[in-house]
Amino acid sequence: MNQSLICFAWILALPVLGLTATSAGAGDAPAGAVVTSTSVKHVTYKTSKSFDAVTAAVEKQLGKFDPAALNQAFSTVPFQPGGVEAKIHAMEGTSGLMLFAARDHGQLLALKGRKVRALQYELGNPLVALQMTQVDLRAGEYAPVRMYVYVGDDGFTYIDYDLPSSFFGRFKSPQVDEVGKSLDRKLENLVANALKD
C-alpha cells in the first residue's frame, strides 16, 4: 500500500526552467551518474502581517493528508478506485491542497540560541500528482511541493516557494506543464487569501 502512496506522491516543488544533461566527469558524481543543471523560478512575498496571522490563514485553507485513511481505502476488497478518489477529495482544503507536513525550523534554531519564527510546509494533492505521474513517472520527485513562511531580520513576514511550472518544465510535456501551471495558480491563490486584510 505504501508504494501506491508513493505513486500518488505529492505535487509541487522545486522549479526547473532550463535543463541540460551532461555526463559526470571524474570527481563530479558517482560512476554512472548523470548530472543535470537546472534553474528555478522563485517567488517571495513580503508582508507586515504577523507570522501567526499568516500561518493561521495558510493552514485554514489546507486540508490534512491522512495516510491511514488512504491505506484503508486502498485495502478495500474489491479494490474501488472511485472510493480511493473520494477519500482523497475529502482531505482537500478550500485551496484544493492538503498539508502533508509542517516543520518548525525556528524551533530547531533554538539549539543555537536563536529565536526565530520559521515554518516549512509540505503541501499538495495526490490526485494532482497523479495527473502528472501517469504521463511521466519522474514528476513524482517534485510532489508534494514546499512553502516556507518566516520572519526576516527586518521584522517582516515572508512567504517563499519555487514555482511548480518551472521545475515540472524539465519533463517537456504539455500535459505536465498544464498541471504545473494549475499548481502555480493554486499557490498564488493560497498566498493571496492568506495576505488579505
C-alpha positions in Angstrom: 0.0 0.0 0.0 2.9 2.4 0.7 4.0 2.0 -2.9 0.6 3.2 -4.0 1.0 6.3 -1.8 4.4 6.9 -3.3 2.9 6.7 -6.8 0.4 9.3 -5.6 3.3 11.4 -4.3 2.7 15.0 -3.6 2.6 17.7 -6.1 4.6 20.9 -6.2 8.2 21.5 -5.6 11.5 22.8 -6.7 11.1 24.6 -10.1 13.3 23.8 -13.1 13.5 26.2 -16.0 16.4 25.2 -18.1 17.8 21.7 -18.0 20.9 20.4 -19.7 22.0 16.8 -19.3 25.8 16.3 -19.1 27.9 13.3 -18.3 29.5 13.5 -15.0 33.3 14.0 -15.1 35.7 12.3 -12.7 35.1 13.5 -9.2 31.8 15.2 -10.1 29.5 12.4 -9.2 29.5 8.6 -8.6 30.3 6.5 -11.6 27.4 6.0 -13.9 25.5 9.1 -12.6 24.2 11.7 -15.0 24.3 15.2 -13.6 21.8 17.8 -14.8 21.8 21.6 -14.3 18.6 23.3 -13.5 17.4 26.8 -12.9 14.3 27.6 -10.9 11.9 30.5 -10.7 11.5 31.5 -7.1 8.6 33.5 -5.6 8.9 35.7 -2.5 6.1 37.6 -0.8 6.8 40.2 1.9 4.1 41.4 4.3 3.7 43.4 7.5 1.0 40.9 8.6 2.2 38.9 11.6 3.7 35.4 11.3 1.0 33.9 13.4 -1.8 35.5 11.3 -0.1 34.4 8.0 0.5 30.8 9.1 -3.1 30.6 10.5 -4.5 31.9 7.3 -2.4 29.5 5.2 -3.3 26.5 7.3 -7.0 27.4 7.3 -7.1 26.8 3.5 -5.3 23.4 3.6 -6.9 20.1 4.2 -5.0 17.4 6.1 -3.5 14.4 4.4 -4.5 11.2 6.3 -2.2 8.3 5.2 -4.1 5.8 7.4 -7.4 6.6 5.7 -5.8 6.3 2.3 -4.2 3.0 3.1 -7.6 1.7 4.3 -9.2 2.8 1.1 -6.5 1.1 -1.0 -7.0 -2.1 1.1 -10.8 -2.3 0.4 -11.7 -5.6 -1.4 -12.7 -5.5 -4.1 -10.5 -2.5 -4.9 -12.6 0.6 -5.7 -10.7 3.4 -7.4 -13.7 5.7 -7.0 -13.7 5.1 -3.3 -10.0 6.0 -3.1 -10.5 9.2 -5.1 -13.5 10.1 -2.8 -11.2 9.7 0.3 -8.6 12.0 -1.2 -11.1 14.6 -2.2 -12.4 14.5 1.4 -8.9 15.5 2.6 -8.7 18.6 0.4 -9.0 22.1 1.8 -10.6 25.1 0.2 -7.4 25.7 -1.7 -7.7 22.2 -3.3 -4.5 21.3 -1.4 -3.7 19.5 1.7 -0.9 19.6 4.3 1.4 16.7 4.4 3.9 18.0 7.0 5.0 21.2 8.8 8.5 21.6 10.1 9.4 24.2 12.7 12.8 25.4 11.7 12.6 28.2 14.3 12.4 25.5 17.0 15.5 23.9 15.5 17.5 27.1 15.6 16.8 27.4 19.3 19.6 24.7 19.6 22.0 27.5 18.6 20.4 30.1 20.9 18.4 31.9 18.1 14.8 32.9 18.5 13.2 32.9 15.1 9.8 32.1 13.5 10.0 29.8 10.5 7.8 27.0 9.3 8.3 24.8 6.2 5.1 23.4 4.7 4.9 20.3 2.5 1.7 20.5 0.6 -0.1 19.2 -2.5 -2.8 16.8 -3.6 -2.2 13.2 -4.6 -4.8 13.5 -7.4 -2.9 16.4 -8.9 0.3 14.4 -8.6 -1.4 11.5 -10.4 -2.3 13.7 -13.3 1.4 14.2 -13.9 2.9 10.8 -12.9 0.6 9.0 -15.2 2.2 11.0 -18.0 5.8 11.0 -16.7 6.5 9.0 -13.6 9.6 11.2 -12.8 7.2 14.1 -11.9 6.7 12.3 -8.5 10.1 13.6 -7.5 8.7 17.1 -7.0 5.4 16.2 -5.2 4.5 17.4 -2.7 5.8 21.0 -3.0 7.2 23.1 -0.3 6.4 26.6 1.0 8.4 28.4 3.6 7.0 31.1 6.0 9.4 33.0 8.2 10.2 36.3 9.9 13.1 38.1 8.3 15.8 40.2 10.0 13.7 43.3 9.1 10.7 42.1 11.1 8.5 41.4 8.1 6.9 38.1 7.4 8.0 36.3 4.2 6.4 33.5 2.1 8.8 31.7 -0.2 8.3 28.9 -2.7 9.6 27.6 -6.0 7.2 28.0 -8.9 5.9 24.5 -9.8 5.6 25.1 -13.5 9.4 25.9 -13.6 10.6 22.7 -12.1 8.0 20.5 -13.8 9.1 22.1 -17.1 12.1 19.8 -17.2 9.8 17.0 -18.4 8.9 18.8 -21.6 5.4 17.5 -21.6 2.4 19.7 -22.4 0.2 17.7 -20.0 2.7 18.0 -17.1 3.2 21.7 -18.0 -0.6 22.4 -17.7 -0.7 20.7 -14.3 2.3 22.7 -13.2 0.6 25.9 -14.2 -2.5 24.9 -12.3 -0.3 24.5 -9.2 1.2 27.9 -9.8 -2.4 29.3 -9.6 -3.3 27.3 -6.5 -0.2 28.6 -4.6 -0.8 32.1 -5.8 -4.4 32.0 -4.6 -3.4 30.3 -1.3 -1.0 33.2 -0.6 -3.3 35.9 -1.8 -6.0 34.7 0.5 -3.6 34.4 3.4 -2.4 38.0 2.9 -5.9 39.6 2.8 -6.7 42.1 5.5 
